[in-house]
């Protein structure tokens, strides 16, 4: 076999191997992305009767992640006399830094979780709201 033919076989084999590996990685990435999109799409924010909640501090979090994105919000919600008086952001990994503050301010102002999502940051908005919902569904710690 000629040297040229050997080089062609080696280059073809390496190219085929690279394409197989790249195709596999792309498939894994696309599956993970699809799962992430489905998980975010299925986040449902339930409204909570805040006026019926006991005074206290409620802690909750919500997280969604995939290979290239990780959305996490952990909050502590203070309720006094049936009103949310404060929401502290304990942990935050979102795609946009201003999203949690905007969502938190709107929830406190409106006293409801049924607020609009931030344009261009729907996923981050949903994660922050779900963390607040999870907190309000937890057992409160007394305010001291």
C-alpha positions in Angstrom: 0.0 0.0 0.0 1.4 3.4 -0.9 2.2 6.1 1.7 -0.5 8.4 0.2 -3.2 5.7 0.6 -2.2 5.1 4.2 -2.4 8.8 5.0 -5.9 8.9 3.3 -7.0 5.9 5.4 -5.7 7.4 8.7 -7.2 10.9 8.0 -10.5 9.3 7.0 -10.5 7.2 10.2 -9.7 10.1 12.4 -12.3 12.3 10.7 -14.9 9.6 11.1 -14.0 9.2 14.8 -14.2 12.9 15.4 -17.6 13.1 13.7 -19.0 10.2 15.8 -17.8 11.8 19.0 -19.1 15.3 18.0 -22.4 13.8 17.0 -22.7 12.0 20.3 -21.9 15.1 22.3 -24.3 17.2 20.2 -27.0 14.6 20.8 -26.4 14.7 24.6 -26.4 18.5 24.6 -29.7 18.7 22.6 -31.4 16.1 24.9 -30.2 18.1 28.0 -31.4 21.4 26.4 -34.8 19.8 25.6 -35.2 18.5 29.1 -34.3 21.9 30.5 -36.8 23.7 28.3 -39.5 21.2 29.2 -38.8 21.6 32.9 -38.9 25.4 32.7 -42.1 25.3 30.6 -43.7 23.1 33.2 -43.1 25.4 36.1 -46.5 26.5 37.3 -46.8 29.3 39.8 -49.7 28.8 42.2 -51.1 31.8 44.0 -51.1 31.6 47.7 -53.5 33.4 50.1 -50.9 35.4 51.9 -53.4 36.9 54.3 -54.0 33.4 55.7 -50.3 32.8 56.5 -48.9 32.8 60.0 -46.4 35.4 60.9 -42.9 34.2 60.4 -39.9 33.6 58.1 -40.4 31.2 55.3 -37.4 29.7 53.4 -37.5 28.1 50.0 -35.6 27.5 46.8 -36.0 26.4 43.2 -33.4 25.2 40.8 -33.2 24.2 37.1 -30.0 23.4 35.3 -28.5 22.0 32.1 -25.1 21.8 30.6 -24.8 25.5 29.8 -27.2 27.1 32.3 -28.0 26.9 35.9 -30.9 28.8 37.4 -31.2 28.9 41.2 -33.0 31.1 43.6 -33.2 30.7 47.4 -35.3 33.1 49.4 -36.4 33.9 52.9 -39.8 35.5 53.0 -41.0 37.5 56.0 -44.8 37.6 56.6 -46.3 39.9 59.3 -50.0 40.4 59.8 -50.9 38.5 56.6 -48.6 40.6 54.4 -45.2 39.9 52.8 -43.0 42.6 54.4 -39.6 41.4 53.2 -38.0 38.9 50.8 -34.3 38.2 51.2 -32.4 36.6 48.3 -30.1 34.0 50.0 -28.7 32.5 46.8 -29.1 33.6 43.2 -27.8 32.1 40.0 -29.9 33.5 37.2 -29.1 34.7 33.7 -29.9 38.3 34.5 -28.8 40.0 37.7 -31.7 42.5 38.0 -34.4 39.8 37.7 -34.6 38.7 41.3 -34.8 42.2 42.7 -37.5 43.2 40.2 -39.6 40.1 40.9 -39.2 40.5 44.6 -40.2 44.2 44.6 -43.3 43.3 42.5 -44.4 40.5 44.7 -44.1 42.7 47.8 -45.9 45.6 46.1 -48.7 43.4 44.7 -48.9 40.9 47.6 -49.3 38.0 45.1 -47.3 35.6 43.0 -49.5 36.2 40.0 -47.3 38.8 38.4 -45.9 39.1 34.9 -42.6 37.6 33.9 -39.8 39.9 32.9 -39.5 40.1 29.1 -36.3 38.3 28.0 -36.0 36.7 31.4 -39.0 34.4 31.6 -37.0 31.4 32.8 -35.2 33.4 35.6 -38.6 35.0 36.5 -40.2 31.6 36.9 -37.4 30.2 39.0 -37.5 33.2 41.4 -41.3 33.0 41.7 -41.2 29.3 42.3 -38.7 29.8 45.1 -41.0 32.3 46.7 -43.9 29.9 46.3 -41.9 27.0 47.8 -41.0 29.2 50.7 -44.6 30.2 51.4 -45.6 26.6 51.4 -43.0 25.7 54.0 -43.2 25.7 57.8 -42.4 29.2 59.1 -39.8 30.0 61.7 -41.0 32.4 64.3 -39.9 36.0 64.1 -37.8 36.9 67.1 
